[in-house]
């Protein structure tokens, strides 16, 4: 009765300890690696089942070379695992099976060789065992896929088991008894990612038993046994999320870089198409198909006959002012009229619409052109803010807008030239707000 209580208590304690460890979520710290690997983005829980061979012979040798012949038996078990980081997980292992050896050493012959007794040996039944181990993923061998293909690992931990040995010849003192004790499992292996959330697990464990009577022989030496196994691991949770231990950040980085490059190429292609469309529209808008001196965009009466005097909207004017053919000298007063118009000229932000406060000084320029038969060159300029194509178009449109207004006030359209230079002829630095303000201008040149 006491033995059953002890076994139940230890098993419950082990499960409780593993549950407490597994219940702790990965910490969330903004901008850190822990945040990128939070359970909200990855599957961190998994279960596994495995089977294999239990043998008293290990890569470190057998227990103490007391027996000549090892006998392999089938072992089986499973585990529950919580992945904390891509490289580190905590795993609760469960294992059962039998360990057996035959022909115990009974002396040394005349030649100095060990002799073994026939019909002797032991068979130990592992009734149950549980261990809590840390599993360290040495590498995630895959750079082209987010789901790792080959993951070698190392593991180590501590466990508790119940086992009972049957000996030949029979040891009446120990027959039928199960002993409980601690053991230390260490191991290595690798996992193969065969599907998203499914891994083949191939491993080799050596278990160091902290008991001198694991084999039923009270030799005073701790025993050990090996377990070579193969199994399957299944990730728990949403199939849409990758498994954290299989996740390759390098592969994800390559994927993101490829997506960003493709998006950049699409954006550049679209930008070039838009720029070509704008260039074609710009050429169409600012052309003068009927040669009346008014650009198509501002021409409300396209197709006027050659030589027709038109107003600022490109429509014929019924009453034409008498054109003074006498050329007059440009005086300082004339230059002041133009200078005042330049300093008072304002447009709506980003548009070619003239603000009403500029009309008064523009009216004086129009009267000057009519009275003295001057010719006028309008040169539109911008700062370097924004795209060059847009600035060229805006500067040309503003110059055309001024021309259209002057013609509407009676000026001869054929004597006014409107040109746009965009940001190509700055008169001040574009590095300051004041400099950019000076560069946004329409220059008037009388001749």
VEXDREN-2710 file (C-alpha; in Angstrom, 1 decimal):
% VEXDREN-2710
k/r/px/py/pz
1/UNK/0.0/0.0/0.0
2/UNK/2.8/2.4/0.9
3/UNK/4.6/1.6/-2.3
4/UNK/1.5/2.5/-4.4
5/UNK/1.1/5.8/-2.5
6/UNK/4.7/6.7/-3.1
7/UNK/4.6/6.0/-6.8
8/UNK/1.4/8.0/-7.2
9/UNK/2.8/10.9/-5.3
10/UNK/6.0/11.1/-7.3
11/UNK/4.2/10.8/-10.6
12/UNK/1.7/13.6/-9.7
13/UNK/4.6/15.8/-8.4
14/UNK/6.5/15.3/-11.7
15/UNK/3.5/16.1/-13.8
16/UNK/2.7/19.1/-11.6
17/UNK/6.2/20.5/-12.0
18/UNK/6.2/20.1/-15.7
19/UNK/2.7/21.8/-15.9
20/UNK/4.0/24.8/-13.9
21/UNK/7.0/25.2/-16.2
22/UNK/4.9/24.8/-19.3
23/UNK/2.2/27.3/-18.1
24/UNK/4.7/30.1/-18.3
25/UNK/4.2/32.0/-21.6
26/UNK/7.1/33.5/-23.5
27/UNK/7.7/37.0/-22.1
28/UNK/6.5/39.9/-24.2
29/UNK/8.9/42.8/-24.5
30/UNK/8.3/45.4/-27.2
31/UNK/10.9/45.3/-29.9
32/UNK/12.8/42.3/-28.5
33/UNK/13.4/38.8/-29.8
34/UNK/11.0/37.4/-27.2
35/UNK/8.2/39.4/-28.8
36/UNK/8.9/38.0/-32.3
37/UNK/8.7/34.5/-30.9
38/UNK/5.6/35.0/-28.8
39/UNK/3.0/32.2/-28.6
40/UNK/0.6/34.4/-30.5
41/UNK/2.7/33.9/-33.6
42/UNK/4.0/30.3/-33.2
43/UNK/2.9/26.9/-32.1
44/UNK/5.0/26.1/-28.9
45/UNK/3.3/23.0/-27.6
46/UNK/3.9/19.5/-29.1
47/UNK/3.5/15.9/-28.2
48/UNK/5.5/12.9/-29.3
49/UNK/5.4/9.1/-29.3
50/UNK/8.4/6.8/-29.9
51/UNK/9.5/3.2/-29.7
52/UNK/12.9/1.6/-29.9
53/UNK/15.4/-0.7/-28.3
54/UNK/16.5/-0.8/-24.7
55/UNK/19.9/-2.2/-24.0
56/UNK/22.3/-2.3/-21.1
57/UNK/25.2/-1.5/-23.4
58/UNK/25.8/2.2/-23.9
59/UNK/28.4/4.3/-25.7
60/UNK/30.0/4.8/-22.3
61/UNK/30.2/1.0/-21.8
62/UNK/27.9/-1.2/-19.7
63/UNK/27.3/-0.8/-16.0
64/UNK/30.4/-2.5/-14.6
65/UNK/31.1/-5.4/-17.1
66/UNK/29.6/-8.0/-14.7
67/UNK/27.6/-9.6/-17.5
68/UNK/28.8/-11.0/-20.8
69/UNK/25.7/-11.0/-23.0
70/UNK/23.3/-8.0/-23.4
71/UNK/19.7/-8.7/-24.5
72/UNK/17.8/-6.0/-26.4
73/UNK/14.1/-5.4/-25.6
74/UNK/11.5/-3.1/-27.1
75/UNK/11.0/0.1/-25.3
76/UNK/8.2/2.6/-25.8
77/UNK/7.2/6.0/-24.5
78/UNK/6.1/9.6/-25.2
79/UNK/6.6/13.2/-24.2
80/UNK/5.0/16.6/-23.9
81/UNK/7.1/19.5/-24.9
82/UNK/6.9/23.3/-24.4
83/UNK/9.2/25.3/-26.8
84/UNK/10.4/28.5/-25.0
85/UNK/12.8/29.8/-27.7
86/UNK/13.6/28.5/-31.2
87/UNK/16.7/26.8/-29.6
88/UNK/15.4/25.8/-26.2
89/UNK/12.5/23.6/-25.0
90/UNK/11.4/21.9/-21.8
91/UNK/10.2/18.3/-22.2
92/UNK/8.5/15.8/-20.0
93/UNK/9.4/12.2/-21.0
94/UNK/7.7/8.9/-20.2
95/UNK/9.4/5.6/-20.8
96/UNK/8.6/1.8/-20.1
97/UNK/10.2/-1.5/-21.1
98/UNK/12.7/-4.1/-20.1
99/UNK/16.5/-4.3/-19.7
100/UNK/18.2/-7.7/-19.6
101/UNK/21.7/-9.2/-19.5
102/UNK/22.9/-12.9/-19.3
103/UNK/26.0/-14.8/-17.9
104/UNK/27.4/-13.0/-14.9
105/UNK/31.1/-12.9/-14.3
106/UNK/32.2/-15.5/-11.7
107/UNK/36.0/-15.3/-11.7
108/UNK/39.3/-15.2/-13.7
109/UNK/40.9/-18.2/-15.3
110/UNK/44.6/-19.2/-15.4
111/UNK/45.1/-17.1/-18.5
112/UNK/43.8/-14.0/-16.7
113/UNK/40.5/-13.9/-18.6
114/UNK/37.2/-13.2/-17.0
115/UNK/34.9/-16.3/-16.8
116/UNK/31.1/-16.2/-16.9
117/UNK/28.5/-18.5/-15.4
118/UNK/25.9/-20.1/-17.6
119/UNK/22.2/-19.8/-16.7
120/UNK/22.7/-16.6/-14.8
121/UNK/21.5/-13.0/-15.5
122/UNK/18.8/-10.5/-14.7
123/UNK/15.8/-8.9/-16.4
124/UNK/14.6/-5.5/-15.1
125/UNK/11.1/-4.3/-15.8
126/UNK/10.8/-0.5/-15.9
127/UNK/7.2/-0.2/-14.6
128/UNK/7.1/3.5/-15.3
129/UNK/9.5/6.4/-15.5
130/UNK/9.2/10.2/-15.9
131/UNK/11.8/12.8/-16.6
132/UNK/12.0/16.5/-17.1
133/UNK/14.6/17.5/-19.6
134/UNK/16.0/20.6/-21.4
135/UNK/16.3/20.1/-25.1
136/UNK/18.8/22.3/-27.0
137/UNK/18.4/22.6/-30.8
138/UNK/22.0/22.8/-32.0
139/UNK/21.0/24.1/-35.5
140/UNK/18.1/24.6/-37.9
141/UNK/19.5/23.4/-41.1
142/UNK/17.4/25.1/-43.8
143/UNK/17.8/28.6/-45.4
144/UNK/15.1/28.4/-48.1
145/UNK/12.0/27.4/-46.1
146/UNK/10.5/28.6/-42.8
147/UNK/9.9/25.0/-41.7
148/UNK/13.2/23.5/-40.8
149/UNK/14.1/20.2/-42.5
150/UNK/17.0/18.9/-40.2
151/UNK/17.3/19.9/-36.6
152/UNK/20.0/18.2/-34.5
153/UNK/19.5/18.4/-30.7
154/UNK/21.0/17.6/-27.3
155/UNK/19.1/16.9/-24.2
156/UNK/19.7/16.4/-20.4
157/UNK/17.6/16.3/-17.3
158/UNK/16.5/14.4/-14.2
159/UNK/13.9/11.7/-13.7
160/UNK/12.2/9.3/-11.3
161/UNK/11.4/5.6/-12.1
162/UNK/9.9/2.5/-10.6
163/UNK/11.7/-0.8/-11.6
164/UNK/12.0/-4.3/-10.5
165/UNK/14.6/-7.0/-11.3
166/UNK/14.3/-10.7/-11.6
167/UNK/17.6/-12.6/-11.4
168/UNK/18.9/-16.0/-12.4
169/UNK/19.4/-17.8/-10.0
170/UNK/16.4/-16.2/-8.2
171/UNK/17.2/-13.7/-5.5
172/UNK/14.4/-14.5/-3.0
173/UNK/15.1/-11.3/-1.0
174/UNK/14.3/-9.0/-4.0
175/UNK/11.9/-11.1/-6.0
176/UNK/8.6/-9.3/-6.9
177/UNK/9.6/-6.0/-5.4
178/UNK/9.7/-2.7/-7.3
179/UNK/12.1/0.0/-6.3
180/UNK/11.8/3.7/-7.0
181/UNK/14.8/5.9/-7.5
182/UNK/16.3/8.8/-9.4
183/UNK/18.0/8.6/-12.8
184/UNK/19.7/11.1/-15.1
185/UNK/18.9/11.0/-18.8
186/UNK/21.2/12.5/-21.4
187/UNK/20.8/12.2/-25.1
188/UNK/21.2/13.4/-28.7
189/UNK/19.3/13.1/-31.9
190/UNK/17.8/14.9/-34.8
191/UNK/14.4/15.8/-36.1
192/UNK/13.2/15.7/-39.7
193/UNK/10.4/18.1/-40.7
194/UNK/8.3/15.9/-43.0
195/UNK/5.2/18.3/-43.0
196/UNK/4.1/21.5/-41.4
197/UNK/3.8/20.6/-37.7
198/UNK/5.0/17.0/-38.0
199/UNK/8.5/15.8/-37.4
200/UNK/10.2/12.5/-37.4
201/UNK/12.3/12.2/-34.2
202/UNK/15.4/9.9/-34.2
203/UNK/17.3/9.8/-30.9
204/UNK/19.7/8.0/-28.6
205/UNK/19.5/8.4/-24.8
206/UNK/21.7/7.1/-22.0
207/UNK/20.1/6.8/-18.6
208/UNK/22.3/6.8/-15.5
209/UNK/20.4/5.1/-12.7
210/UNK/21.2/6.4/-9.2
211/UNK/20.7/2.9/-7.7
212/UNK/23.1/0.0/-7.2
213/UNK/20.3/-2.6/-7.5
214/UNK/18.7/-1.7/-10.8
215/UNK/20.0/-5.1/-12.1
216/UNK/19.2/-7.0/-9.0
217/UNK/22.9/-7.3/-8.1
218/UNK/23.9/-5.3/-5.1
219/UNK/27.3/-4.4/-6.5
220/UNK/27.6/-0.9/-5.1
221/UNK/28.0/0.5/-8.6
222/UNK/25.3/2.6/-10.3
223/UNK/23.8/1.1/-13.4
224/UNK/23.0/2.6/-16.8
225/UNK/21.1/1.6/-19.9
226/UNK/20.6/3.1/-23.4
227/UNK/17.5/3.7/-25.5
228/UNK/17.7/4.1/-29.3
229/UNK/14.4/5.2/-30.6
230/UNK/12.4/6.6/-33.5
231/UNK/9.1/8.4/-33.3
232/UNK/6.8/11.2/-34.5
233/UNK/6.2/14.6/-33.0
234/UNK/3.0/16.6/-33.6
235/UNK/2.7/20.3/-33.0
236/UNK/-0.4/21.5/-31.2
237/UNK/-2.4/24.6/-32.1
238/UNK/-3.5/26.4/-35.3
239/UNK/-2.2/24.8/-38.5
240/UNK/-1.8/28.4/-39.9
241/UNK/1.1/29.1/-37.4
242/UNK/4.6/27.7/-37.8
243/UNK/6.2/25.5/-35.2
244/UNK/8.6/27.6/-33.1
245/UNK/11.4/24.9/-32.9
246/UNK/11.3/24.5/-36.7
247/UNK/11.2/28.2/-37.5
248/UNK/14.1/29.5/-39.5
249/UNK/14.5/33.3/-39.1
250/UNK/17.0/33.3/-42.0
251/UNK/14.6/31.7/-44.3
252/UNK/11.9/34.2/-43.2
253/UNK/14.3/37.1/-43.8
254/UNK/15.0/35.8/-47.3
255/UNK/11.3/35.5/-48.0
256/UNK/10.6/39.0/-46.8
257/UNK/13.4/40.5/-48.8
258/UNK/12.1/38.7/-51.9
259/UNK/8.6/40.1/-51.3
260/UNK/9.9/43.6/-50.7
261/UNK/12.0/43.4/-53.9
262/UNK/9.0/42.3/-55.9
263/UNK/6.9/45.1/-54.4
264/UNK/9.6/47.7/-55.1
265/UNK/9.8/46.5/-58.7
266/UNK/6.0/46.7/-59.1
267/UNK/6.0/50.2/-57.5
268/UNK/8.8/51.4/-59.9
269/UNK/7.0/50.0/-62.9
270/UNK/3.8/51.7/-61.8
271/UNK/5.6/55.0/-61.2
272/UNK/7.2/54.9/-64.6
273/UNK/3.8/54.2/-66.3
274/UNK/2.3/57.2/-64.4
275/UNK/5.2/59.4/-65.3
276/UNK/4.9/58.5/-69.0
277/UNK/1.2/59.2/-68.8
278/UNK/1.8/62.6/-67.2
279/UNK/4.4/63.5/-69.8
280/UNK/2.0/62.6/-72.6
281/UNK/-0.8/64.6/-71.0
282/UNK/1.6/67.5/-70.3
283/UNK/2.6/67.7/-73.9
284/UNK/-1.0/67.5/-75.0
285/UNK/-2.3/70.2/-72.6
286/UNK/0.5/72.7/-73.3
287/UNK/0.6/72.3/-77.1
288/UNK/-1.0/75.0/-79.3
289/UNK/-2.7/73.1/-82.1
290/UNK/-4.4/76.1/-83.8
291/UNK/-1.3/78.4/-83.3
292/UNK/-3.4/81.2/-81.7
293/UNK/-0.9/81.7/-78.8
294/UNK/-3.1/80.0/-76.2
295/UNK/-2.2/76.5/-75.0
296/UNK/-4.8/73.7/-75.6
297/UNK/-5.5/73.4/-71.8
298/UNK/-6.6/77.1/-71.7
299/UNK/-8.1/77.3/-75.2
300/UNK/-11.9/77.3/-75.0
301/UNK/-12.2/77.9/-78.8
302/UNK/-9.9/75.3/-80.4
303/UNK/-9.4/75.4/-84.2
304/UNK/-9.5/79.2/-84.7
305/UNK/-8.2/80.3/-88.2
306/UNK/-4.7/81.4/-88.5
307/UNK/-4.1/85.1/-87.8
308/UNK/-7.2/85.5/-85.7
309/UNK/-6.7/87.8/-82.7
310/UNK/-8.0/85.9/-79.6
311/UNK/-8.6/86.6/-76.0
312/UNK/-7.0/84.8/-73.0
313/UNK/-9.4/81.8/-73.4
314/UNK/-8.4/81.4/-77.1
315/UNK/-11.7/82.8/-78.5
316/UNK/-11.8/85.5/-81.2
317/UNK/-12.4/89.0/-79.9
318/UNK/-15.0/91.1/-81.9
319/UNK/-13.5/94.5/-81.0
320/UNK/-9.8/94.6/-81.4
321/UNK/-7.8/97.4/-80.0
322/UNK/-5.8/99.4/-82.5
323/UNK/-2.3/97.9/-82.6
324/UNK/0.3/100.6/-82.1
325/UNK/3.2/99.8/-84.4
326/UNK/5.5/102.4/-82.9
327/UNK/8.0/100.9/-80.6
328/UNK/8.6/102.9/-77.4
329/UNK/11.6/102.9/-75.1
330/UNK/11.1/101.0/-71.8
331/UNK/11.4/103.5/-69.0
332/UNK/12.0/103.0/-65.3
333/UNK/8.4/103.6/-64.6
334/UNK/7.5/100.8/-67.0
335/UNK/9.9/98.5/-65.1
336/UNK/8.4/99.5/-61.8
337/UNK/4.9/98.4/-63.1
338/UNK/6.3/95.0/-64.0
339/UNK/8.3/94.8/-60.7
340/UNK/5.1/95.5/-58.7
341/UNK/3.2/92.8/-60.6
342/UNK/5.9/90.3/-59.9
343/UNK/6.1/91.0/-56.2
344/UNK/2.3/90.9/-55.8
345/UNK/1.7/87.8/-57.9
346/UNK/0.3/84.9/-55.9
347/UNK/-1.3/81.5/-56.8
348/UNK/-3.3/79.0/-54.9
349/UNK/-1.1/76.4/-53.3
350/UNK/0.1/73.8/-55.8
351/UNK/-2.2/75.2/-58.5
352/UNK/-2.1/77.7/-61.4
353/UNK/-5.1/79.7/-60.2
354/UNK/-4.2/83.4/-59.7
355/UNK/-5.4/84.9/-56.5
356/UNK/-7.6/88.0/-56.8
357/UNK/-5.2/90.2/-54.8
358/UNK/-2.8/90.1/-57.9
359/UNK/-5.4/91.4/-60.4
360/UNK/-4.7/95.1/-59.8
361/UNK/-1.0/95.1/-60.6
362/UNK/-1.6/92.6/-63.5
363/UNK/-4.1/95.1/-65.0
364/UNK/-1.4/97.7/-65.0
365/UNK/0.9/95.4/-66.9
366/UNK/-1.9/94.6/-69.4
367/UNK/-2.5/98.3/-70.0
368/UNK/1.2/98.9/-70.4
369/UNK/1.4/96.2/-73.1
370/UNK/-1.6/97.7/-74.9
371/UNK/-0.5/101.3/-74.7
372/UNK/3.1/100.9/-75.7
373/UNK/2.9/97.8/-77.8
374/UNK/5.5/96.0/-75.8
375/UNK/6.2/92.3/-76.0
376/UNK/6.5/90.2/-72.8
377/UNK/8.2/87.0/-71.9
378/UNK/6.7/85.1/-68.9
379/UNK/9.1/82.5/-67.3
380/UNK/7.6/80.2/-64.6
381/UNK/9.9/78.8/-61.9
382/UNK/9.4/76.5/-58.9
383/UNK/11.5/75.2/-56.0
384/UNK/12.8/71.6/-56.0
385/UNK/10.1/70.2/-53.7
386/UNK/8.3/67.3/-55.4
387/UNK/9.0/65.6/-58.7
388/UNK/10.7/67.4/-61.6
389/UNK/8.0/66.5/-64.1
390/UNK/5.3/67.9/-61.8
391/UNK/7.3/71.1/-61.2
392/UNK/7.9/71.6/-65.0
393/UNK/4.2/71.3/-65.7
394/UNK/3.2/73.6/-62.8
395/UNK/5.6/76.3/-63.8
396/UNK/4.4/76.2/-67.4
397/UNK/0.8/76.3/-66.3
398/UNK/1.3/79.3/-64.1
399/UNK/3.0/81.2/-66.8
400/UNK/0.2/80.3/-69.2
401/UNK/-2.3/81.4/-66.6
402/UNK/-0.7/84.9/-66.3
403/UNK/-0.7/85.1/-70.1
404/UNK/-4.4/84.2/-70.3
405/UNK/-5.3/86.9/-67.8
406/UNK/-3.3/89.6/-69.6
407/UNK/-4.9/88.7/-72.9
408/UNK/-8.3/88.8/-71.2
409/UNK/-7.5/92.4/-70.3
410/UNK/-6.8/93.3/-73.9
411/UNK/-3.1/92.4/-74.4
412/UNK/-2.1/90.8/-77.7
413/UNK/-1.6/87.1/-77.2
414/UNK/0.9/86.9/-80.1
415/UNK/3.2/89.3/-78.2
416/UNK/3.3/87.3/-75.0
417/UNK/5.5/84.2/-74.6
418/UNK/4.9/81.8/-71.7
419/UNK/7.6/79.3/-70.7
420/UNK/8.0/77.0/-67.7
421/UNK/11.5/76.0/-66.3
422/UNK/10.4/74.1/-63.2
423/UNK/13.2/73.9/-60.6
424/UNK/16.1/74.2/-63.1
425/UNK/16.9/78.0/-62.6
426/UNK/16.9/78.7/-58.9
427/UNK/17.9/82.2/-57.7
428/UNK/18.3/81.2/-54.0
429/UNK/19.0/78.0/-52.0
430/UNK/16.4/75.4/-51.8
431/UNK/17.6/74.3/-48.3
432/UNK/15.7/77.0/-46.5
433/UNK/12.0/78.0/-46.5
434/UNK/12.9/81.6/-47.5
435/UNK/15.0/80.4/-50.4
436/UNK/12.3/78.1/-51.7
437/UNK/9.8/81.0/-51.5
438/UNK/12.1/83.1/-53.7
439/UNK/12.5/80.3/-56.2
440/UNK/8.7/80.0/-56.6
441/UNK/8.1/82.9/-59.0
442/UNK/7.0/84.1/-62.5
443/UNK/9.5/86.4/-64.1
444/UNK/8.3/89.2/-66.5
445/UNK/10.7/90.4/-69.2
446/UNK/9.6/93.4/-71.4
447/UNK/11.1/93.9/-74.8
END
